Amino acid sequence: MHIAGQWIGADQRDSLAVHNPATGEEIGRLPCATPEDVEAAARAAARGFAAWKAVSPFDRAKVLHRAAALLRERADTIAPILTREQGKPLAQSRLEVITSAEIIEWFAEEGRRTYGRVIPARAPQVRQMVVKDPVGPVAAFTPWNFPIGQAVRKLSAALCTGCSIVLKGAETTPGSVIELVRAYLDAGVPAEVIGLISGDPVAISARLIAHPEIRKVSFTGSTAVGRHLAELAGRHMKRSTMELGGHAPVLIFDDADAADAVDRMAAAKFRNAGQICIAPTRFLVQEPLFDTVAAEMVARAEALRLGDGMNPGTDMGPLAHERRVVEIEALVGDALDKGARLLAGGKRRGNSGCFFEPTVLADVPPEARMMQDEPFGPVVILNCFAEDDTAFAEANRLPYGLAAYGFTASAARADRMMSEIESGMVSINHQGLALIETPFGGIKDSGYGHEGGFEALDAYLNTRFLTHRS
């Protein structure tokens, strides 16, 4: 942990084991924060905020650019840490590190553009201005699927706007987050501006969100946990950003290029073993293309080389931990019991590690659990539809609205998808989501607020109106 400028290890305190999901071996231990640690982190963040908000946006940007440069320089050191604790192939881990450096650079520049405005007055000798100020210390909670890629958005948005931050990363993937924080600190971010704590998520969130020094909460994770944290934040009048779960539909119409759709969506589905909140999940394929799409998807799934992410030939690594394997097994079993057809995969691979085969299911009935709950794993659901209205109804059936995809050659169908699909992000004829310069966020039970585009900065800024009569 990093609290008040000090690094704190797991010696002589309660700790949690960190395991390699490919082998099951323990690779480290993580210290657990005490109530006193949480208090100290929040107090340090208040002191750090007082100093950091006084630094000009121009100079804050210089520090962030140095952090990005350090992250790039250390990519070959950090990527293996990420792979060993999370499981994804080494190439994907390195890409996450490099992309995170780009995210820091984007926020560094965007932080210099937190403009206010002058509003013409109704009366003479009156000036009316709008100014943007940093909201204050931030409490941020990040998940295990992209330990660096998720944390870097919250850290960079806070720092570029002049906020301090206390970050709680996922207990299963701490090492890579530690290295991310180290890059910021080595670049010149004052020590008390960034806190990093770990341990019992329930105890930490309850204490940290309620702490009077914390002014904003940012969370990425499941809808169930997000509801709880949003309730805590609301109880204490804390501003919050919630990036929650999804269950992304993919509409493939009969005029689409089937091979292109499968190429793009299979890559998006099986990346990171399907453990991505915007991963395409419910494939809705119009009848004339169904058999073609199914055959192409099975071929993609069966061609993937499953193995340890540290091996150069691996296309897909293990799931991040044993709980995911158990949950995917249960979801697949339930779907098959209810009449779904298994086209590929469907079972655990090997006697060690958390490997689950790339899986393709067809004709999954609506009453299957998988059709309600996001699988969050390497599972493709293929269902057929005849009429366009049926596909739109299914796309909007669930309470989630994070990401959606569509493939068509028809401008009319594309327009209908853009206007009718209830999702915070809709991508048509490609996978165009999660670019840092574009808004990233959901609607309905998938949360609120954004973590990309200039919209990401709004939640870290107070908007104040100033008027003066001379």
C-alpha positions in Angstrom: 0.0 0.0 0.0 1.0 3.6 -0.4 -0.2 5.9 2.4 1.0 9.4 3.3 4.1 9.0 1.2 5.1 5.6 2.7 5.1 2.2 1.0 3.7 -0.5 3.3 4.3 -4.2 2.8 2.6 -7.3 4.0 5.0 -8.0 6.8 3.7 -8.1 10.4 0.0 -7.5 9.5 -3.0 -9.3 8.0 -2.5 -10.1 4.4 -4.1 -11.8 1.4 -2.5 -14.3 -1.0 -2.1 -13.4 -4.6 -2.2 -16.4 -7.1 -1.3 -17.0 -10.7 -4.5 -18.1 -12.3 -2.6 -20.2 -14.9 -0.8 -22.3 -12.4 -2.5 -21.7 -9.0 0.8 -20.9 -7.3 1.0 -18.1 -4.8 3.1 -15.3 -6.2 2.8 -12.7 -3.4 1.0 -11.4 -0.4 -1.0 -8.2 -0.2 -1.3 -6.1 3.0 -4.8 -5.5 4.4 -5.7 -1.9 5.5 -6.8 -1.3 9.0 -9.3 1.4 9.9 -6.4 3.5 11.0 -4.8 3.0 7.5 -8.0 4.2 5.8 -8.1 7.2 8.1 -4.5 8.1 7.4 -5.0 7.7 3.6 -8.0 10.1 3.6 -6.2 12.6 5.7 -3.2 12.5 3.5 -5.4 13.0 0.5 -6.8 16.2 2.0 -3.3 17.5 2.6 -2.2 16.4 -0.9 -5.3 18.1 -2.4 -4.4 21.5 -0.8 -1.0 21.4 -2.4 -1.9 19.8 -5.8 -4.8 22.1 -6.6 -2.4 25.1 -6.3 -0.3 23.7 -9.1 -1.2 25.1 -12.5 -2.8 22.9 -15.1 0.2 23.6 -17.3 2.6 22.2 -14.7 0.3 19.3 -13.8 0.4 18.3 -17.5 4.2 18.2 -17.5 4.2 15.8 -14.6 1.6 13.5 -16.2 3.6 13.5 -19.5 6.6 12.3 -17.5 4.4 9.5 -15.9 3.4 8.4 -19.3 7.0 8.3 -20.5 8.0 6.2 -17.4 5.1 3.8 -18.0 6.3 3.2 -21.6 9.9 2.7 -20.5 8.8 0.1 -18.0 6.2 -1.7 -20.2 8.4 -4.8 -20.6 8.8 -5.0 -16.8 5.2 -4.3 -15.9 3.5 -6.5 -18.5 4.7 -9.9 -17.1 3.5 -8.8 -13.6 0.1 -8.2 -15.1 0.0 -11.5 -17.0 1.1 -13.5 -14.0 -1.5 -12.1 -11.7 -4.4 -11.7 -14.2 -3.9 -14.3 -16.8 -4.2 -12.5 -20.1 -1.6 -13.2 -22.8 1.6 -11.2 -22.5 1.0 -9.2 -25.7 -2.4 -8.1 -24.4 -0.8 -7.0 -21.1 1.9 -5.0 -22.9 -0.8 -3.4 -25.0 -2.7 -2.4 -21.8 0.4 -0.7 -20.4 1.2 1.2 -23.7 -2.5 2.2 -24.1 -2.5 3.4 -20.5 0.4 5.7 -21.3 -1.6 7.2 -24.1 -4.5 7.7 -21.7 -2.3 9.6 -19.3 -1.1 11.8 -22.2 -4.6 12.6 -23.3 -5.8 13.6 -19.8 -2.6 15.7 -19.4 -3.6 17.8 -22.3 -7.3 17.8 -21.6 -6.7 19.0 -18.1 -5.2 22.2 -19.6 -8.6 22.9 -21.2 -11.0 23.0 -18.2 -12.4 26.2 -19.5 -14.9 28.5 -17.9 -16.9 31.2 -19.7 -18.2 34.7 -19.5 -22.0 35.2 -19.7 -23.2 38.6 -21.0 -24.9 40.5 -18.3 -28.4 42.1 -18.3 -27.3 45.2 -16.4 -24.4 47.6 -17.0 -21.2 47.2 -14.9 -22.1 43.6 -14.1 -19.7 40.7 -14.9 -20.9 37.1 -14.9 -18.4 34.2 -15.0 -18.4 30.5 -14.8 -15.3 28.8 -13.4 -14.2 25.2 -12.9 -12.5 24.1 -9.7 -11.3 20.6 -8.6 -13.9 18.8 -6.5 -11.5 17.5 -3.9 -10.1 14.2 -2.7 -11.5 11.2 -4.7 -12.1 7.6 -3.6 -11.7 5.2 -6.5 -12.4 1.5 -6.8 -11.1 -0.5 -9.7 -11.6 -4.1 -11.0 -9.3 -7.0 -11.9 -10.1 -7.4 -15.6 -8.0 -4.4 -16.6 -6.1 -3.5 -13.5 -4.0 -0.8 -15.1 -6.4 0.3 -17.9 -9.2 1.0 -15.5 -7.1 2.6 -12.7 -5.3 4.9 -15.1 -8.5 6.6 -16.2 -9.5 7.4 -12.7 -6.0 8.5 -11.6 -5.4 10.6 -14.6 -8.8 12.3 -14.6 -8.4 13.2 -10.9 -4.8 14.4 -11.2 -5.2 16.5 -14.4 -8.1 18.4 -12.8 -6.2 19.1 -9.5 -7.8 16.4 -7.3 -6.0 14.0 -5.0 -7.1 10.4 -4.9 -7.2 7.3 -2.7 -7.3 4.2 -4.9 -8.4 0.7 -4.0 -7.5 -1.8 -6.7 -8.6 -5.4 -6.9 -7.0 -7.7 -4.4 -6.4 -10.4 -7.1 -4.3 -8.1 -9.3 -2.4 -5.7 -7.1 1.2 -5.8 -8.6 0.5 -4.0 -11.8 -1.5 -1.3 -10.1 1.4 -0.7 -7.7 3.7 -0.2 -10.7 1.2 2.3 -12.2 1.1 4.3 -9.0 4.9 4.2 -8.8 5.2 5.7 -12.3 3.1 8.7 -11.2 5.0 9.2 -8.0 8.4 8.8 -9.8 7.3 11.4 -12.3 6.8 14.0 -9.6 3.2 13.7 -8.3 3.5 14.8 -4.6 3.5 11.7 -2.3 0.3 12.6 -0.5 -1.7 13.2 -3.6 -2.0 9.5 -4.4 -3.0 6.8 -1.9 -3.2 3.1 -2.6 -4.9 0.8 -0.1 -6.0 -2.8 -0.2 -7.9 -5.4 1.9 -11.5 -6.0 2.8 -13.6 -4.2 0.1 -16.7 -3.8 2.2 -14.9 -2.4 5.2 -12.7 -0.1 3.1 -15.6 1.3 1.0 -17.8 2.0 4.0 -15.1 3.9 5.8 -13.6 5.7 2.8 -16.8 6.9 1.2 -18.2 8.1 4.5 -15.0 10.0 5.4 -15.6 13.8 5.4 -12.5 14.5 3.4 -13.6 12.5 0.4 -15.7 14.5 -2.1 -16.2 12.1 -5.0 -16.5 8.4 -5.6 -15.6 6.5 -8.8 -16.3 2.8 -9.2 -16.0 0.3 -12.0 -17.5 -3.2 -11.3 -20.7 -5.1 -11.0 -24.1 -3.6 -10.9 -24.9 -5.1 -7.5 -21.8 -3.6 -5.9 -22.3 -0.4 -7.7 -25.8 0.0 -6.3 -24.4 -0.4 -2.8 -21.6 2.1 -3.3 -23.9 4.6 -5.0 -26.2 4.3 -1.9 -23.3 5.0 0.4 -22.2 8.0 -1.7 -25.7 9.4 -1.8 -26.2 9.0 1.9 -23.1 11.2 2.4 -23.9 13.6 -0.5 -20.8 12.5 -2.5 -20.7 12.9 -6.2 -20.2 9.5 -7.9 -19.4 7.9 -11.3 -20.6 4.3 -11.7 -19.3 2.2 -14.6 -21.2 -1.0 -14.1 -22.1 -4.3 -15.8 -23.5 -4.9 -19.3 -24.8 -7.8 -21.5 -24.0 -6.4 -24.9 -26.3 -7.5 -27.8 -24.9 -7.9 -31.3 -27.5 -7.5 -34.1 -26.4 -9.1 -37.4 -28.9 -8.4 -40.1 -29.4 -10.5 -43.3 -27.7 -7.8 -45.5 -24.5 -7.7 -43.3 -21.1 -9.0 -44.3 -21.1 -12.1 -42.1 -17.4 -12.9 -42.3 -16.5 -9.3 -41.4 -18.9 -9.3 -38.5 -17.6 -12.5 -37.1 -13.9 -11.4 -37.5 -14.5 -8.3 -35.6 -16.8 -9.7 -32.9 -14.9 -12.9 -32.2 -11.7 -10.9 -31.6 -13.7 -8.6 -29.2 -15.4 -11.6 -27.5 -12.4 -13.7 -26.7 -10.0 -11.0 -25.8 -9.0 -11.2 -22.2 -11.0 -14.5 -22.1 -14.2 -12.5 -22.5 -13.7 -10.7 -19.2 -14.6 -7.3 -20.6 -17.6 -5.2 -19.6 -18.3 -4.2 -23.3 -17.6 -7.7 -24.7 -20.3 -8.7 -27.3 -22.4 -11.5 -25.7 -25.9 -12.0 -27.1 -25.5 -12.5 -30.8 -28.9 -12.0 -32.6 -28.5 -13.2 -36.2 -31.2 -13.0 -38.9 -32.2 -16.3 -40.3 -30.5 -16.3 -43.7 -27.1 -15.7 -42.1 -27.4 -17.8 -39.0 -25.8 -21.1 -40.2 -22.9 -19.1 -41.8 -22.3 -17.0 -38.7 -22.5 -20.1 -36.4 -20.0 -22.0 -38.5 -17.6 -19.1 -38.7 -17.8 -18.4 -34.9 -17.1 -22.1 -34.1 -14.1 -22.0 -36.4 -12.7 -18.9 -34.6 -13.3 -20.5 -31.2 -11.7 -23.8 -32.0 -8.7 -22.1 -33.5 -7.8 -20.2 -30.4 -4.8 -21.6 -28.5 -5.6 -21.7 -24.8 -2.7 -21.6 -22.3 -0.5 -19.7 -19.9 -0.3 -16.1 -20.9 3.4 -16.1 -20.5 3.8 -18.6 -23.4 4.3 -16.9 -26.8 1.8 -19.1 -28.6 -1.1 -18.4 -26.3 -4.2 -16.6 -27.8 -6.4 -16.8 -24.7 -5.3 -17.2 -21.1 -7.1 -18.5 -18.0 -10.0 -16.8 -16.3 -8.8 -14.5 -13.5 -9.7 -16.7 -10.6 -11.5 -19.9 -9.6 -14.8 -18.1 -8.9 -15.1 -17.2 -12.5 -14.6 -20.8 -13.6 -17.3 -22.0 -11.2 -19.7 -19.4 -12.4 -19.2 -20.0 -16.1 -19.6 -23.8 -15.6 -22.9 -23.1 -13.8 -24.2 -20.8 -16.5 -23.3 -23.1 -19.3 -24.8 -26.1 -17.5 -28.0 -24.2 -16.8 -28.3 -23.2 -20.5 -27.8 -26.8 -21.7 -30.3 -28.1 -19.2 -32.8 -25.7 -20.6 -32.3 -26.8 -24.2 -29.4 -24.8 -25.6 -27.1 -26.5 -28.2 -23.4 -26.7 -27.6 -21.5 -25.9 -30.7 -17.9 -25.5 -29.3 -16.1 -25.8 -26.0 -18.3 -25.8 -22.9 -16.0 -27.1 -20.2 -13.0 -26.5 -18.0 -9.6 -27.4 -19.5 -6.9 -29.2 -17.6 -6.4 -30.1 -14.0 -4.7 -27.0 -12.8 -5.2 -23.3 -13.4 -8.4 -21.5 -14.2 -8.8 -22.4 -17.9 -12.2 -22.6 -19.6 -12.6 -23.4 -23.3 -13.8 -20.8 -25.8 -17.5 -21.7 -25.9 -20.3 -21.2 -28.5 -23.9 -21.9 -27.6 -26.9 -21.7 -30.0 -30.6 -21.5 -29.4 -30.3 -20.4 -25.8 -33.8 -19.9 -24.4 -34.8 -16.6 -22.7 -35.3 -18.4 -19.4 -31.7 -19.5 -19.1 -29.7 -17.6 -16.5 -27.1 -16.7 -19.1 -29.8 -14.7 -20.9 -30.3 -12.6 -17.8 -26.8 -12.5 -16.2 -23.7 -11.4 -18.0 -21.5 -14.4 -18.5 -18.3 -12.3 -18.2 -16.2 -15.1 -19.8 -15.4 -16.7 -23.2 -19.0 -17.7 -24.0 -20.8 -16.7 -27.2 -24.7 -16.9 -27.3 -26.1 -17.3 -30.8 -29.8 -16.9 -31.3 -31.8 -16.5 -34.5 -34.4 -14.0 -35.4 -36.7 -13.5 -38.4 -38.2 -10.0 -38.1 -36.2 -6.8 -37.3 -38.6 -5.8 -34.5 -37.8 -9.1 -32.7 -34.1 -8.2 -32.6 -34.7 -4.7 -31.3 -37.0 -6.0 -28.6 -34.4 -8.5 -27.4 -31.6 -6.0 -27.5 -33.6 -3.7 -25.1 -35.1 -6.5 -23.0 -32.6 -6.4 -20.2 -32.1 -3.6 -17.7 -28.5 -3.1 -18.8 -27.4 -0.5 -21.3 -23.6 -0.3 -21.5 -22.6 -1.4 -25.1 -24.3 -2.7 -28.2 -23.2 -3.6 -31.7 -24.8 -4.0 -35.0 -23.9 -5.1 -38.6 -25.9 -4.1 -41.6 -25.5 -2.6 -45.1 -28.7 -0.6 -44.7 -28.6 3.0 -43.7 -32.2 2.8 -42.5 -31.3 -0.1 -40.1 -28.2 1.7 -38.9 -30.2 4.8 -38.2 -32.8 2.7 -36.3 -30.1 1.1 -34.2 -28.6 4.4 -33.3 -32.0 5.8 -32.3 -33.7 2.8 -30.7 -31.1 0.7 -29.0 -31.1 1.6 -25.3 -27.3 1.7 -24.6 -24.8 4.3 -23.6 -22.6 3.2 -26.5 -23.6 1.8 -29.9 -21.0 0.6 -32.5 -22.2 -0.2 -36.0 -20.2 -2.3 -38.5 -17.0 -2.2 -36.4 -15.8 -2.3 -32.8 -15.3 1.4 -32.1 -15.7 1.7 -28.4 -13.4 2.5 -25.5 -11.2 5.1 -27.3 -10.0 7.6 -24.6 -11.2 10.6 -26.6 -14.8 9.3 -26.7 -17.3 9.0 -23.9 -17.3 5.7 -22.1 -20.3 4.9 -19.9 -23.7 3.3 -19.7 -27.4 4.0 -19.0 -30.1 2.2 -17.0 -28.6 -0.4 -14.6 -25.2 -0.1 -16.3 -24.5 3.1 -14.4 -24.0 6.8 -15.0 -21.2 9.2 -15.7 -18.3 8.8 -18.1 -14.7 7.8 -18.1 -13.6 9.0 -21.6 -13.9 12.1 -23.6 -14.1 15.6 -22.1 -17.2 14.4 -20.3 -14.9 12.3 -18.0 -13.6 15.5 -16.4 -16.9 17.0 -15.4 -17.4 14.8 -12.4 -14.0 15.9 -11.0 -14.8 19.6 -11.3 -17.1 21.9 -9.4 -18.9 24.4 -11.6 -19.2 27.8 -9.9 -21.0 30.9 -11.0 -19.4 34.3 -10.0 -21.1 37.7 -10.5 -19.7 41.1 -9.7 -21.1 44.6 -10.0 -18.5 47.4 -10.0 
